[in-house]
Amino acid sequence: ENHTVVTEFVLLGLSQNHEVQMILFFFFLLFYMIILPGNVLIILTIRRDSQLGSPIYFFLANMAFLDICYCSVTPPKMLADFFSHRKTISYSACMAQLFFLHFLGAAEAFLLMVMAYDRYVAVCKPLHYTRLVNRGVCCVLVGATWSGGFIHGIILFSLSIHLPLCGPNILDNFFCDVHQLVKLACANTYIVELLMFLNNGVVVVMCFTLLLISYTVLLLKIRTQSSKAKNKVASTCVSHIIVVFVMCGPAMYIYGLPFQAVPMEKVVAVFHTVIFPLTNPMIYTLRNKEIKGSMWKLFSKYILWC
């Protein structure tokens, strides 16, 4: 009987102070200006350089594309809201934001698992690498990551649109998410909360655990290899482990507990939605000599062409 039709939500944002909002605007705008060109440059470099034709670079290009899509879900709206006195988002835009956030986030998590599989085959089964990780297999694996992310997102979306919402329609954050909508529900939604938790928190913890185990096994395997091969594999594994912690750490902090209020939720959400997409161009580019060399060649050709 208390169910109301919600047409829009009011976002409280990161801060109510105007000066703080301006500082945050320029700070996040700088991040956004690094993320987009950085990931576009990674894609162009891998596409144009035939020497970067191995499966790991194919996965890195797809990761860069996912980062571009992921950082286009919440940051643009957040940047625009810094100049709005009353920050609002329509119900349909909120649901769309929720869907794409979890769709792309889950796809990235699954892609990290695919990249762990690639490194495992390269280190543990090098003679069978071309057969187990060929171009066709890579396309199937990337397609599976997108499909898995879509299924994850559509399940959360379907559960969210059936939540009976009551006033006040205020979200104490800068974007829409599942656990915030659950707090506005005006009826007992224990089953829905449980399903959301299983589809969100459990998936994040499972991905993190499997990734950590796989890279631990890899680091143990390379102890018997030569120093040169050991350093190369260890450098790659460390890069991937850093990305795993940056991605899964904030996600587990937010979604690991079944919709309980967590301290510093907004700060952690910033890392989860804004800082994480920066890890791909920064970590994979700065730690990879092949990509850095190819980028320099591409940049030199562009300068000569100009």
Secondary structure, 3 states (H helix, E strand, C coil): CCCCCCCEEEECCCCCCHHHHHHHHHHHHHHHHHHHHHHHHHHHHHHHCHHHCCHHHHHHHHHHHHHHHHCCCCHHHHHHHCCCCCCEEEHHHHHHHHHHHHHHHHHHHHHHHHHHHHHHHHHHCHHHHHHHCCHHHHHHHHHHHHHHHHHHHHHHHHHHHCCCECCCCEECCCCCCHHHHHHCECCCCHHHHHHHHHHHHHHHHHHHHHHHHHHHHHHHHHHHCCHHHHHHHHHHHHHHHHHHHHHHHHHHHHHCCCCCCCCCHHHHHHHHHHHHHHHHHHHHHHCCHHHHHHHHHHHHHHHHHC
